Amino acid sequence: MVLCALSLLCVGVLMVNSAGLAVARVDSAQDVVPAMTVLSIVKSRSALYMAMAVVAMAVGSVLPVRRFAAVMTNRANGSMVFPIMAMAVVVILAFCALVYVPGVRDVRNGAHRWISLGFSGARDLSMQPSEVAKWAFVPLIAWYCAVRAEMLPKLFRGLLPAMIAVAAVAGFVVLEDLGTGVLIGAVACLLLLAGGARFWHFALPGLVAGGGVAAAILTSEYRMNRVKAFLDPYANPETIGYHTIQGLIAIHKGEGFGRGLGEGLQKRGYLPEVTTDYIMPVICEEGGIAGAAFVMALLLGLVWAGVAIARRERDPMLRLWCLGVSATIGLQATINLLVVTGLAPAKGIALPLISSGGTGWILTAFSLGMLVAIERTADRVAEQEPSTQPVPVSA
């Protein structure tokens, strides 16, 4: 897991710097591209984010996650489960609501998704509260499934309170970030199913959630344009279908082994959002099928390692926590790959540990570090448990 995460971060630093190479106009009216050197990569912001992500992973790997889970599950009696759940949801919603607070919010292209961490109006230091909500909601749902395992198969006393919490958090995030909101809801439902909820109980909540997503799309012009571009991007190649077409051109031009690092053409004024949502087409153009396969293999290895840890874990909360982290990374990567290849409408979902973004890198690495902590202490717990083998009686 650690090797896959570090490899993805290294690829992310390289490709973010490569995709960020801009075309500059000089006095001789010639277009020049700045060279990408080792020094420029080391001094880049993405390298700083990688260093912070590595530190976050290291910190997460030494935290007493198992002790925290034991305290939370043992002290949560029947009368305290719902107040704790409600309080946690209120805290998450309050933090997400900071994107609308004047002086704190950082509005970009009309979207309220960021909050400023610097001085008023500063954009250099910012973060996405939806990323915090995405990763904080995983242990919360895992804890609820663990403490309400006996009641979870029952609709009103087990599943419904959790679905209300999921609807509140995911619905609030959907207001500004449809992709992340859908991702939060999907991972939460997966954990509830794995925790013991019955599949058919999701029928009515699923219809309500589907209606909410449909309403969010129908009432938003730019979301409707994304659906139209997905259905036929070539109907409007210069406007709403531009992203999809240019991304497919970049993927096609890469062929087997690509043009070489830094030699891509589509990133030079043709393909938008090359350092964030559409970084995979740049990888395909410069690394070809081989580069894309390498990145996908690292992502699959990361998810496989997380699922393997979950399968070996005995504690219910920690097992679901591992599954939730793995599912979040796997679903997020899948959505991003479907979008950039034209197989799904654009949703603004980043590629985990590769697309530029300090909040995403740091929180993802921190969550993976806590999975390392869970696996690291699993053998110690197994040694402390009494043996179930019968003790032979001597003559």
N, C-alpha and C positions, 0 to 999 in steps of 0.2 A: 504493500500500500504506500509506504513512504517513498520507495523508489519510483513508483508510477507518478505520485504527486509531484516529486521534485523534477522528474523528467518533463511533465506537463508544464510546470512553471518555467523551466528553461526554454521550452519551445515557445511558451507565451511571450517571454521577454524578447526572444529573437524575432518572432513574427510581428509583435506589436511595433518594434523598432523598424522592421523592414516595411511593414504596411504604412508606417507613419512618414516614410521618406516623401517629402514634398517636392514639387517641381517649382523651381525659382526662376524668375525673369531677370536677366542681366542686361547691361547697357547694349551689348551687341545683338540684342533681340534673339538670343539663343536660349533654348531651354536646357537647364542643367539640373542634375539630381545630386544632392549631397551624398557623399560616401558614408556607408555605415561601417564604423570602425569599432574595435573592441573598447576603446576609451569612451566613445559615444554611447555604447550599450551600457557600460558600467555606470556612467553618470546619468543615465536616463531615469525617469520617474518609475517606469515599469520595473527596473532593477531594484529600486527602493521598495516598491510594493512586494516584490518577490522576497527580499530580505525580511520584511515585516511578516509575510506569510509563513516563512520558515520558522521565525521566532514564535509566531502564534501556534504553529503545529507542535513545536517543542514544548511550549507551556501547556498546551492541551494534553500532551502525552504524559505529563507528571501530575496532573490534577487527580484528586481522590474521587473520581467519578463513581466508582463502585460504592464508596461510603456515602456519597451524596444520594445515590439511588436508594440505598438501604434506609437512610433516614427518612426520605420522602415517602417511601411506600409503607414503612412501619408505623409512622406517626399519623398517617392519613386515615382517620376513622370515618365511618359512614357519614357523620354529620358535618365533616370538614371538607369533604371532597368538592362539593359544588361551590362553596365560598372561595376555596383556593383557586379552582378553575376560573370562576368569574373574575376574581381579582387579577389573575395572570392575563386574561383576555383584555381587561380594561387597561392594564399597563401597556400591552402590545398596541392596542388601538390608540392610546394617548401618544405613544412614541411615533406611530405612523402619521398621526394628525399634525405633527410638527411641520410637515411639508406645506401646510396652509397658514402657518403662523408668520406674520410679517416680521422681518428682521432676522428670522431663522431660515425661512424657506429659500430655496435656490431654484427659481423657475428657469427652465431651458426649453426653448421652442414651444412655449405655452404649456409644458407639462410640469406638474407638481410631483416630482419624484425624489428630489434631493433636498438635503438640509446643509447649510453652510456651517463648517467647523472653524472658520477663520473669522476675520472681522466682517462687519456688515458689508454685503456686496461682494465679498471675496469669493472667487470660484475655485481657487486653487485647492482648498481643503473642503471637501464635501463628502457626504455619504448618503446611501439609499436606505431609509428605514425599512423598506419592504424586504431588503436582504436580511436585516436583523429579525424581522418577523418570520421570514421563511425558515431560518435555522432555529429560532427559539421555539417555534411551534412544534417541531419534531419531538423534543423530549417532553413537552407538555402533554401531547397526545399519547406518547408512549407511557407516561406516568398514569394517565387516566385509564388506559387499557389495563394496566397492571393492577391498579387498586379496585377497579370495577369489573374484573374479569368474570365474576359470577353473574353480574347483572347485564353484561354487554349483549348477550343474545336476546335480551328483552328490549323491545322498541322504546317504550316511554321512560322506563327507569334506567336504562343503560345507554342506548345509542342516541336517543333524541337530545339529551343535554350536550353531548359531544358534537352533534351535528349543528346545534345552535351556535356553539363556539366556533366551529369551522366556518359556518355561514357568515358570522360577524367579522372574523379576521379576513377571510378570503374575499368576501364581498366588499369590504372597505378598500383592500388593495386593488381590486378590479376597477375601482373608480378611476385610477390613474395608470395602472399597470395590469392589463388583462392577462398577459402571459404568466407573470409571477403569481397572480391571484389564482389562476387555474392550476398552476403547479402546486401551490400550497393546499388547495382543496383535494387534488388528486392524491398527493402523498398522504394526507390525513385519512382519506377514505381507505387507502391501501392498508394503513396501520390498523384502522378499526376492523377491517376484515381479517387481518392476520391476528388481531387480538381476540377474536371470537364472535364478532358481530355477524349476523345472518345476511346473506347477500340480498335476499328479497326485501329486506327492510330498507334498502337503499332506493327502492323504486320511487316512492313519493319524494324523498329529498332530492333524488337525482333529477326528477322532472322539474322541481322548483329551481335547482341549480342550473339546469339546462335553459329554463326560461329566463333566469337572470342573466346568463351569458348572452343569450340571444338578444335580450333587451339592451345590454351594454353595447352590442355590436350595431343594432338597428338604430339606436339613438345617437351614434357617433359617426360623423361623415368620414373621418379618416380610417376608422375601422371597416366601414362598408367598402371604402376604396381598396383596402387590403384584401377583402374577400373577392372583389371584382378582379383584382390583379392576380389572385390565385387561380381563379377560374379561367382567365384568358389574359395573360400579361401582354400579349402581342396586340391586343385591341387598343391599348394606350401605351406604346413603347417609350414615349418621351415623358410620360408623367407617372401614373400610378404603377405601371408595369416596369419601370426603369430599373429598380433594384433587382428584381428577379431576373430580368434578361441579362444585365451586366454580370450578375453572380454566375449564371450558367455559362456565359462566355468565358469567364475566368477559369471555371472548372474545366471547360472543354480545352482551353489552350494549354493546360498543364500536361496533358497526355500522360505518358508513362512515368517519367522522372522529372518533369517540370523544367522551367526555364532557369532555375538556379536561385539561390537566396538573394533577395534584393533586386532581381531582374524582372519582376512582374510588371505588366503594362496596365492592367485594368485598375490598379490602385492609383495610377497617376492621373486622377481627375475624372475617371469614368465610374468606378464602383464606389458608392457612398458607404459610410460607416465601416471602413475597412479595418479599423482597430478594435471594433466592438462586435456588433451582431454579425457582420459579414467577413470575419477574419478567416473562416474556413475556406472560402473561395480563393483567398490569397495564398493559403497553404497549398491548395490544390494546384494553382497556377505555378507556383515557384517550386513545389516539391512533387507535383504530379500524383499519380495514383499511389506511388510508394510512400510519399509524405503523408497523404491522407490516411492510408492504411496504418501507418505508424502511430498517428495521433489516435485513431479509433481503437487500436490495440491497447494503448495506454489507458484510455477511458474504460474499456472493457475490463482490463486488469484491475483498475481501481474499484469498479463495481463488484467484480468477482471476489476481491479480497474482503470487501465489506460484508458481502453476503456470507462468505465463509466464516467470518468472525461471528455473525449473527447465528449461524447454524450451530456453532459450538457453544454459544453462551447459554447458561442455565437460568440466569435471572430474567424474568419476563420483561421488566422495564428496559434493561440494557439490551436484550435481544431485539426488541422493537425499535429501540433507539438506533442500533446499528443498521437495521433494515431501513429505517426512515432516511438516514444519511445516504445510504447506498441508492435508495430509490430516488431521492432528490437529485443526486448527481446524474444518475442514469436517465431519468426523464428529462432533465434540463438539457443534457447533451443531445438526446433524441429529438426534442423539439427544435433545437437550433439547427441540427443537420437536416431535418425535414423542411425547415423554412428556407435555408440557403439553396437547397436543391429544387425548390419549387413544388414540393409535395405537401406543403401546408401554408396557410396564410401567415404573413409576417406578424410576429408577436413581440419583437424586441427582447428575446431571450439570449443571454450571453452563453458562450461555450465555456464550461467550467475550467478554471485555472489557466485559460488561454486568452480569452477576450479581455481587453484592457478594462481595469476596474479594481481599485484598491479594496473597496468594501467586500466585493465578491471573493477575491483571492484570499484575503485575511480570514474571513469567516468560514469559508470552505476549508481552508487549511486547519483552522482551529477545531472544526468539527471532526475532521479526519484524525487530528491529534488525540481527541477524546476517545475515538475508536481504538487507537493504539493503546491508550491507557486501559481500556476495557480488556483488550486482548492480553496486555502485559501482566495484568493481575489475575487472569483467569486460572493459570496454573497454581498460583498461591492459594486460591480459594479451594481448588480441587484437592490440594494436599491437606487442607485443614478440615475437610469434610470427613466424617467417619466412614470407614470402609464398609461396604454392604456385603462383602464376601463372608461366608460362615467361617467361624474360627474352629479349627480342628481340636478335638478333645484328646488329650494325651492319655496313654494307657495308665 
